[in-house]
């Protein structure tokens, strides 16, 4: 069957499956719409959390960035898994004991103030919208390739589908749909990786293949990759740092605590049957996440290798001289996948030295030695630009795998993006309709009115994030990292202090959240534009890019969190203690016995 | 033995600190701060520091969560605060 037809078929089938499940388990009441009753098994919940969690950033974007960053890409791997340890120990069991539906509800009750809950809603919406912008970028890439259109058209199509999808579901529909999506996306991710690992190392397990010898050679794959990328002027694969060691440290920290502060993930732990299950649920979620996350570094490294093998055939497996003229691939003989991706505008070739061949290298390499070699080879600048976000989707095409594998990856990418977008939209709609409108402005709103308000807020969120996704502030994973920074600097510290500091009062918590948010957004907007609108950056004002010890805006959330904690404790010291009953409440939350089952009742 | 709420909370915090120390050592320690030193050692074709950053820390995180969940269950029963 022709490739395009196969893609339509596989993507169509997977969609039919999700829609079927969503329809079959459609949400009836508001409580079902948000939390799916109390009866989701930890393993199921773990799988659904994993699907919720692994978004376009994990599936489509991350391995591409690792492919470019090498060792430094480990910050995504450690950051987006290590947060689960924090979540399992510091938040999940206590939030479960507290027995509420949403994060703003917890913050509103614990800090005995509707204003605190409103501030939490503000932080939640900022983080979630930023996150969805990243998803839209990813969806745009996937649809662009899948329909053979530009990436902007891909974003419009994605907006429509996400809208239909989120508005008709509800959490209960989503939980079971997400189990199905997890299965689709994990097969889509691992099958091509197994094929490629076999091709390059003869070992079917990518986790072991990455540490094995290159097929027919006595040298390990990573050592060969190190050698080839250095010859092309890129940083050495196994040691390349993202800016500096400090930046990597802070970036990883920011992603970890952001993981533990993201509302759509936390919401999952309100729905497990018991405190005990809340602890192990996080473990199960991480098991399912780890299957993808330990495969991703192999995908990244092997994609880099295969890309180089494509444009400079013979260099990797036959050890040919990389600088020889005949080594570079002739443009007219380029493989079909390049032609397909050129249509999306995400892969571009420009023949700078007019030899009709493709030279792919880092023309900004600092070493004069290398620059001389490039000049001697007659290279006049890098001629191929490959958007990092296409690497995973193009990976099976680059490795010349069968059509059904390519189709499966397209379906998996869409599953990942849609499931997370839906989960986030659910968190936004719950925050607006339940916490803001019902909780603060209009307590007598009918259940029907509440559902309607939720759906309208979803529609607005999709429109805003789709619009900003057209000119995204970075690659999908980079944009999503910004969202983590915002969650890390606002919600995580507030929730944590709510549980671990009995004396933390509402003034402290609010001041902390607001200052964490302000500091982080100020730094991020300076680099990425005010509300991510292009052309409104104000780098001059803060003294050039990354002025704070070379820390990049994606990594700044950890600093924002420090500010949050510091301000909260300072303000707490100057204002009255929380009332007696709140201190008792905290003591109650710390003990598992007497956990309330989450019922349909609204507090 | 002291079975008060305070003693329970102290035991909980003690377990938390142990887990956090290991969590920090494998990721920020072995994966970042000491990565270049560890890269001298090889695990198959993997330099060890690189392995911790790209593989090892994830495996340890999983083990940590389940170990924590089990230990915490033990503490709950010891202080008789487990769910009925």
Interface residues (C-beta under 8 A of the other chain):
Chain A: X66 X71 X73 X74 X75 X77 X78 X81 X82 X84 X85 X86 X88 X89 X90 X93 X207 X208 X210 X211 X212 X213 X220 X221 X222 X223 X238 X239 X245 X248 X249 X252 X253 X256 X274 X275 X276 X279 X280 X282 X283 X286 X287 X290 X293 X294 X297 X587 X590 X591 X592 X593 X594 X595
Chain B: X5 X8 X9 X12 X16 X19 X20 X23 X27 X28 X31 X32 X33 X35 X36 X39 X43 X44 X45 X46 X47 X50 X51 X53 X54 X55 X57 X58 X59 X61 X62 X64 X65 X66 X68 X69 X72 X73 X76 X81 X82 X83 X84
